[in-house]
Amino acid sequence: MAVNTTPESALPVGEVSRLIGGWIDRLGAVWVEGQITQLSRRPGAGVVFLTLRDPSYDISVSVTCYRQVFDAVADVVTEGARVVVLAKPEWYAPRGQLSLRASEIKPVGVGELLARLEMLKKSLAAEGLFATERKKPLPFLPQLIGLVCGRASAAERDVLENARHRWPAVRFEVRNVAVQGVHAVPQVVQAVKELDDIDDVDVIIVARGGGSVEDLLPFSDEQLVRAVASCRTPVVSAIGHEPDNPLLDHVADLRASTPTDAAKKVVPDVGEEYERVRMLRDRARRCVEAFVEREERGLAHALARPSIEDPHRMIDERADHVASLLDRGRRCLGHHLDRAESELTHTHARVVALSPAATLKRGYAVLQRADGHVVRDPGEVTADEALRARVAEGEFSVRVDASVDAQADA
């Protein structure tokens, strides 16, 4: 229960420590899982001291147990081993220190570890952390590679030597960390985050040599898996050997079976690239030469055509035909003109023969009254009326004789 205090009614340190001890005593015995980081077995002492650590959260707690409790598992439990203990929390009031009094210790077997890892794997996969679409492609030629590995380890040597042998100009940003034990997870997570924050780092390789299932447990830790999943830089997992399969392999953007394989997959081989460039250059040259030869053949074929070889040949051939048609046209036109001229001559002769002028030339005359009206009937004129007589060579005036009326009346 909460204790009500004020600055005027503050509790003494001893009272606070006593209250904390009372609250802790109410918890009772609990099963606790962790990794043994420190183990102290003094000769002749009846109590064994050890530290139990949670590597995922970097939290430790002191544990004590009677010697006979620890002796039951002393052959299989050492520093670094994972165990579950049945312990009761204890509060040491004089120092204000919390510890666990263990009454039973059980090592965590490999089968149980694998079962827990499988459950964690399914849980993370359900969140989509292992999805293929989340994986980022690796750059073709990384300029700076981040490497997380153990100090002076075979994995570091394999990656550096193989990568520089394949591409001598490649550069590395190395972070040496603990790759097993209680400090492995926080150090690896910190190293990955540091490298991910460097803009020049193109890809990160997390490498470790082979080992037992317990040795590789840090690379199946949930905290590390989530840290790698949140990286913006592509991450390559190169843990152990081909059969080893920690959870880091599933969340990484690329899995390499060994550190040497990681170097081969991340860095291209300069000899192979030179050969590929040579092959592409030869292929390009062949394509250009084939194109030029094809165009030359097409040009030669076009130049060999009669219309290109002798452009005036077609005109010369057509010139005779045009001259023939021109002569034919002229003859036809001449015939039409001659026939039209003959018909015109005949028509002109008929017109002339039937014209009034020809009639006048035969001695006839045309009489017209003063208004120009042609006289056709004697009854149309009166005695002594002036008329105009038109003959072939001209015209003259005449006057109607008085006898005309008499004749008209008769």
C-alpha positions as CSV (number, residue, x, y, z in Angstrom):
1,M,0.0,0.0,0.0
2,A,1.1,3.5,-0.7
3,V,2.6,5.5,2.3
4,N,1.5,9.1,2.8
5,T,4.4,11.4,3.6
6,T,5.2,15.1,3.6
7,P,8.4,17.1,4.0
8,E,7.4,17.5,7.7
9,S,6.6,13.8,8.2
10,A,9.4,12.1,6.2
11,L,10.2,8.5,6.8
12,P,13.7,7.5,8.0
13,V,15.8,5.4,5.6
14,G,15.6,2.4,7.8
15,E,11.8,2.6,7.8
16,V,11.7,2.9,4.0
17,S,14.1,0.0,3.6
18,R,11.9,-2.1,6.0
19,L,8.8,-1.3,4.0
20,I,10.5,-2.2,0.7
21,G,11.5,-5.5,2.3
22,G,8.0,-6.2,3.4
23,W,6.6,-5.5,-0.1
24,I,9.2,-7.7,-1.7
25,D,8.5,-10.6,0.7
26,R,4.9,-10.6,-0.5
27,L,6.1,-11.6,-4.1
28,G,6.9,-15.1,-3.1
29,A,9.0,-17.6,-5.1
30,V,9.1,-17.2,-8.9
31,W,10.8,-19.0,-11.8
32,V,13.4,-16.7,-13.4
33,E,15.2,-17.3,-16.7
34,G,18.6,-15.7,-17.5
35,Q,22.2,-16.1,-18.4
36,I,24.9,-16.7,-15.8
37,T,27.5,-13.9,-16.2
38,Q,29.5,-14.2,-12.9
39,L,29.9,-17.3,-10.8
40,S,31.7,-17.4,-7.4
41,R,32.3,-20.7,-5.6
42,R,34.6,-20.1,-2.7
43,P,36.2,-23.2,-1.3
44,G,34.6,-24.3,1.9
45,A,31.8,-21.7,1.6
46,G,28.3,-22.9,2.0
47,V,26.8,-20.3,-0.3
48,V,27.4,-19.8,-4.1
49,F,27.1,-16.3,-5.6
50,L,26.2,-15.7,-9.2
51,T,24.8,-13.0,-11.4
52,L,21.8,-13.7,-13.7
53,R,21.5,-11.4,-16.7
54,D,18.9,-10.7,-19.3
55,P,20.9,-10.0,-22.5
56,S,18.0,-8.6,-24.4
57,Y,17.4,-5.8,-21.9
58,D,20.9,-5.5,-20.3
59,I,19.5,-6.1,-16.8
60,S,21.2,-8.2,-14.1
61,V,20.3,-9.4,-10.7
62,S,22.3,-11.1,-8.0
63,V,21.5,-14.7,-7.0
64,T,22.6,-16.7,-4.1
65,C,22.0,-20.4,-3.3
66,Y,23.2,-23.0,-1.0
67,R,26.2,-25.0,-2.2
68,Q,24.2,-28.3,-2.4
69,V,21.6,-26.5,-4.7
70,F,24.3,-25.5,-7.1
71,D,26.3,-28.8,-6.9
72,A,23.3,-30.6,-8.4
73,V,23.9,-28.8,-11.7
74,A,27.6,-27.9,-11.4
75,D,28.7,-30.3,-14.1
76,V,26.5,-28.7,-16.8
77,V,26.2,-25.1,-15.7
78,T,29.1,-22.6,-16.2
79,E,29.4,-18.9,-16.9
80,G,27.5,-18.0,-20.0
81,A,24.9,-20.9,-19.6
82,R,21.2,-20.2,-19.7
83,V,19.3,-21.4,-16.7
84,V,15.9,-21.1,-15.0
85,V,15.9,-20.8,-11.2
86,L,13.2,-21.0,-8.6
87,A,14.1,-18.1,-6.3
88,K,12.5,-15.9,-3.7
89,P,13.3,-12.2,-3.9
90,E,15.2,-10.9,-0.7
91,W,15.8,-7.4,0.4
92,Y,19.0,-6.8,2.4
93,A,17.9,-3.8,4.4
94,P,21.3,-2.6,5.7
95,R,22.6,-2.1,2.2
96,G,19.3,-1.6,0.4
97,Q,20.2,-4.4,-2.0
98,L,17.9,-6.8,-3.9
99,S,18.9,-10.4,-4.6
100,L,17.3,-13.7,-5.3
101,R,17.6,-16.7,-3.0
102,A,17.5,-19.8,-5.4
103,S,16.2,-23.1,-4.2
104,E,16.4,-24.9,-7.5
105,I,18.4,-24.4,-10.7
106,K,17.7,-26.0,-14.1
107,P,19.8,-25.6,-17.2
108,V,17.9,-24.7,-20.3
109,G,18.3,-27.5,-22.8
110,V,19.0,-27.2,-26.6
111,G,15.6,-28.6,-27.5
112,E,13.9,-26.0,-25.3
113,L,16.0,-23.2,-26.7
114,L,15.1,-24.3,-30.3
115,A,11.4,-24.5,-29.4
116,R,11.5,-20.9,-28.0
117,L,13.4,-19.7,-31.0
118,E,10.8,-21.3,-33.3
119,M,8.0,-19.5,-31.4
120,L,9.9,-16.2,-31.7
121,K,10.5,-16.8,-35.3
122,K,6.8,-17.3,-36.0
123,S,5.9,-14.2,-34.0
124,L,8.3,-12.0,-35.9
125,A,7.3,-13.5,-39.2
126,A,3.7,-12.7,-38.4
127,E,4.7,-9.0,-38.0
128,G,6.2,-9.1,-41.5
129,L,9.8,-8.6,-40.4
130,F,10.9,-11.5,-42.7
131,A,8.8,-10.5,-45.7
132,T,10.7,-10.5,-49.0
133,E,9.3,-7.1,-50.1
134,R,11.0,-5.5,-47.1
135,K,14.5,-6.6,-48.2
136,K,16.7,-3.9,-49.8
137,P,18.9,-4.7,-52.8
138,L,22.7,-4.5,-52.3
139,P,24.7,-1.9,-54.3
140,F,26.7,-3.3,-57.2
141,L,30.0,-1.8,-56.1
142,P,30.0,-0.6,-52.4
143,Q,32.6,2.0,-51.7
144,L,32.5,1.6,-47.9
145,I,31.4,-1.6,-46.1
146,G,30.5,-1.7,-42.5
147,L,31.7,-4.9,-40.7
148,V,30.5,-6.1,-37.3
149,C,32.6,-9.0,-36.0
150,G,34.7,-10.3,-33.2
151,R,38.1,-8.7,-32.5
152,A,41.0,-10.4,-34.4
153,S,38.5,-13.2,-35.4
154,A,38.8,-15.6,-38.3
155,A,35.5,-14.1,-39.6
156,E,37.1,-10.6,-39.8
157,R,40.1,-12.0,-41.5
158,D,38.1,-13.9,-44.1
159,V,35.9,-11.0,-45.0
160,L,38.7,-8.5,-45.3
161,E,41.1,-10.7,-47.2
162,N,38.5,-12.1,-49.6
163,A,36.9,-8.7,-50.3
164,R,40.3,-6.9,-50.9
165,H,41.4,-9.8,-53.1
166,R,38.3,-9.4,-55.2
167,W,38.3,-5.6,-55.3
168,P,41.5,-4.0,-53.9
169,A,39.9,-0.5,-53.7
170,V,37.1,-1.5,-51.3
171,R,37.2,0.2,-47.9
172,F,35.9,-1.1,-44.5
173,E,34.5,0.5,-41.4
174,V,35.0,-2.2,-38.7
175,R,33.3,-2.5,-35.4
176,N,34.8,-5.2,-33.1
177,V,32.3,-6.5,-30.6
178,A,31.6,-9.5,-28.4
179,V,30.0,-12.2,-30.6
180,Q,28.9,-14.5,-27.7
181,G,28.1,-14.2,-24.1
182,V,26.0,-11.7,-22.2
183,H,27.6,-8.6,-23.8
184,A,27.1,-9.7,-27.4
185,V,23.6,-8.5,-28.0
186,P,24.0,-4.9,-26.8
187,Q,27.3,-4.5,-28.5
188,V,26.2,-5.9,-31.8
189,V,23.0,-3.7,-31.7
190,Q,25.1,-0.6,-30.9
191,A,27.6,-1.4,-33.7
192,V,24.8,-1.9,-36.3
193,K,23.1,1.4,-35.3
194,E,26.4,3.3,-35.5
195,L,27.2,2.0,-38.9
196,D,23.7,2.6,-40.1
197,D,24.0,6.3,-39.1
198,I,27.1,6.7,-41.3
199,D,25.9,8.0,-44.6
200,D,29.0,6.7,-46.5
201,V,28.4,3.1,-45.5
202,D,26.7,1.3,-48.4
203,V,26.2,-2.1,-46.8
204,I,26.7,-3.7,-43.4
205,I,28.0,-7.3,-42.8
206,V,27.4,-9.0,-39.5
207,A,29.9,-11.9,-39.3
208,R,30.8,-14.6,-36.9
209,G,32.4,-18.1,-37.2
210,G,30.7,-21.3,-36.4
211,G,29.7,-22.4,-32.9
212,S,27.1,-24.3,-30.9
213,V,23.5,-23.3,-30.6
214,E,24.2,-21.5,-27.3
215,D,27.1,-19.6,-28.8
216,L,24.9,-18.3,-31.7
217,L,22.0,-17.3,-29.5
218,P,22.8,-13.6,-29.5
219,F,22.1,-13.5,-33.3
220,S,18.6,-14.8,-32.7
221,D,17.8,-12.2,-30.0
222,E,14.6,-10.2,-30.6
223,Q,16.3,-6.9,-29.9
224,L,19.0,-7.5,-32.5
225,V,16.4,-8.7,-35.1
226,R,14.3,-5.5,-34.6
227,A,17.4,-3.3,-34.8
228,V,18.4,-4.9,-38.2
229,A,14.8,-4.6,-39.5
230,S,14.8,-0.9,-38.8
231,C,18.1,-0.2,-40.6
232,R,18.0,1.9,-43.8
233,T,21.3,0.4,-44.9
234,P,21.2,-3.2,-46.4
235,V,22.4,-5.8,-43.9
236,V,24.1,-9.1,-44.8
237,S,24.1,-11.9,-42.3
238,A,27.2,-14.2,-42.3
239,I,26.8,-16.2,-39.1
240,G,28.4,-19.6,-38.6
241,H,28.4,-22.2,-41.4
242,E,25.8,-23.4,-43.9
243,P,23.7,-25.5,-41.4
244,D,23.5,-22.6,-38.9
245,N,20.3,-20.6,-39.2
246,P,19.9,-17.8,-36.6
247,L,16.9,-15.4,-36.8
248,L,19.3,-12.7,-38.1
249,D,19.5,-14.7,-41.4
250,H,15.7,-14.2,-41.9
251,V,15.6,-10.5,-41.2
252,A,18.8,-9.6,-43.1
253,D,18.5,-8.3,-46.7
254,L,20.9,-11.1,-47.8
255,R,22.1,-14.3,-46.1
256,A,25.6,-15.6,-46.6
257,S,26.5,-19.1,-45.6
258,T,29.9,-18.1,-44.3
259,P,31.9,-14.9,-43.8
260,T,33.9,-15.8,-46.9
261,D,30.7,-16.2,-48.9
262,A,29.5,-12.7,-47.6
263,A,32.7,-11.1,-49.1
264,K,32.0,-12.8,-52.4
265,K,28.4,-11.8,-52.5
266,V,28.9,-8.2,-51.5
267,V,32.1,-7.3,-53.4
268,P,32.4,-8.0,-57.2
269,D,35.5,-9.7,-58.5
270,V,37.6,-7.2,-60.4
271,G,38.9,-9.9,-62.8
272,E,35.4,-11.1,-63.6
273,E,34.2,-7.5,-64.1
274,Y,37.1,-6.8,-66.5
275,E,36.2,-10.0,-68.4
276,R,32.6,-9.0,-68.5
277,V,33.5,-5.5,-69.7
278,R,35.7,-7.1,-72.4
279,M,32.9,-9.4,-73.5
280,L,30.4,-6.5,-73.6
281,R,32.9,-4.4,-75.5
282,D,33.5,-7.2,-78.1
283,R,29.7,-7.7,-78.3
284,A,29.2,-4.0,-78.9
285,R,31.9,-3.9,-81.5
286,R,30.4,-6.9,-83.3
287,C,27.0,-5.3,-83.2
288,V,28.3,-2.0,-84.6
289,E,30.3,-3.8,-87.3
290,A,27.3,-5.9,-88.3
291,F,25.2,-2.8,-88.5
292,V,27.7,-1.0,-90.6
293,E,28.1,-4.0,-92.9
294,R,24.4,-4.3,-93.3
295,E,24.0,-0.6,-94.1
296,E,26.9,-0.8,-96.6
297,R,25.2,-3.8,-98.3
298,G,21.9,-1.9,-98.4
299,L,23.7,1.2,-99.8
300,A,25.5,-0.9,-102.4
301,H,22.2,-2.5,-103.4
302,A,20.6,0.9,-103.7
303,L,23.5,2.3,-105.8
304,A,23.3,-0.8,-108.1
305,R,19.7,0.0,-109.1
306,P,19.4,1.3,-112.7
307,S,17.7,4.5,-111.5
308,I,20.6,5.4,-109.3
309,E,23.4,4.0,-111.4
310,D,22.2,5.9,-114.6
311,P,19.6,8.5,-113.5
312,H,19.2,9.7,-117.2
313,R,18.5,6.3,-118.6
314,M,14.8,6.3,-117.7
315,I,14.5,9.9,-119.1
316,D,16.3,8.8,-122.3
317,E,14.1,5.8,-122.7
318,R,11.0,7.9,-122.1
319,A,12.2,10.7,-124.5
320,D,11.7,8.5,-127.6
321,H,8.3,7.5,-126.4
322,V,7.4,11.1,-125.7
323,A,8.8,12.1,-129.2
324,S,6.6,9.4,-130.8
325,L,3.6,10.5,-128.9
326,L,4.4,14.1,-129.8
327,D,4.6,13.3,-133.6
328,R,1.4,11.2,-133.3
329,G,-0.3,14.1,-131.6
330,R,0.9,16.5,-134.2
331,R,-0.4,14.3,-137.0
332,C,-3.7,13.8,-135.4
333,L,-4.0,17.5,-134.8
334,G,-3.0,18.2,-138.4
335,H,-5.6,15.8,-139.6
336,H,-8.2,17.4,-137.4
337,L,-7.2,20.9,-138.6
338,D,-7.2,19.9,-142.3
339,R,-10.6,18.3,-141.9
340,A,-11.9,21.3,-140.1
341,E,-10.4,23.6,-142.7
342,S,-12.1,21.7,-145.5
343,E,-15.4,21.7,-143.7
344,L,-15.0,25.5,-143.0
345,T,-14.2,26.1,-146.7
346,H,-17.3,24.2,-147.8
347,T,-19.5,25.9,-145.2
348,H,-18.0,29.3,-146.2
349,A,-18.9,28.6,-149.9
350,R,-22.4,27.7,-149.0
351,V,-22.8,30.7,-146.8
352,V,-21.4,32.9,-149.6
353,A,-23.7,31.4,-152.2
354,L,-26.7,31.9,-149.9
355,S,-25.7,35.3,-148.7
356,P,-27.7,38.5,-149.7
357,A,-24.5,40.0,-151.1
358,A,-24.3,37.2,-153.6
359,T,-27.9,37.7,-154.6
360,L,-27.3,41.4,-155.0
361,K,-24.3,40.6,-157.2
362,R,-26.6,38.7,-159.5
363,G,-28.5,42.0,-160.2
364,Y,-31.0,42.0,-157.5
365,A,-31.8,45.1,-155.3
366,V,-33.3,45.6,-151.9
367,L,-35.8,48.4,-151.4
368,Q,-36.0,50.0,-148.0
369,R,-38.4,52.6,-146.7
370,A,-37.2,55.6,-144.9
371,D,-37.5,53.8,-141.5
372,G,-35.3,51.0,-142.8
373,H,-38.2,48.6,-143.3
374,V,-37.6,46.3,-146.3
375,V,-40.3,46.5,-148.9
376,R,-41.7,43.0,-149.8
377,D,-45.1,43.9,-151.1
378,P,-46.1,46.7,-153.6
379,G,-49.0,47.5,-151.3
380,E,-46.6,48.6,-148.6
381,V,-45.6,51.7,-150.6
382,T,-47.5,54.8,-151.8
383,A,-47.2,56.9,-154.9
384,D,-44.4,59.3,-155.0
385,E,-42.9,57.7,-151.8
386,A,-39.1,58.0,-151.6
387,L,-37.3,54.6,-151.1
388,R,-33.7,53.5,-150.9
389,A,-32.4,50.9,-153.3
390,R,-29.5,48.7,-152.2
391,V,-27.4,46.9,-154.8
392,A,-24.2,45.0,-154.9
393,E,-21.9,47.9,-155.3
394,G,-23.9,50.5,-153.2
395,E,-27.2,52.1,-152.8
396,F,-29.3,55.0,-154.3
397,S,-32.7,56.7,-153.9
398,V,-35.8,56.0,-156.0
399,R,-39.3,57.3,-156.0
400,V,-42.5,55.3,-156.4
401,D,-44.3,56.1,-159.7
402,A,-48.0,57.0,-159.4
403,S,-49.0,54.1,-161.5
404,V,-48.0,51.8,-158.7
405,D,-51.2,52.6,-156.8
406,A,-53.3,51.8,-159.9
407,Q,-51.5,48.5,-160.3
408,A,-51.9,47.7,-156.6
409,D,-55.6,48.5,-156.8
410,A,-56.0,46.3,-159.8
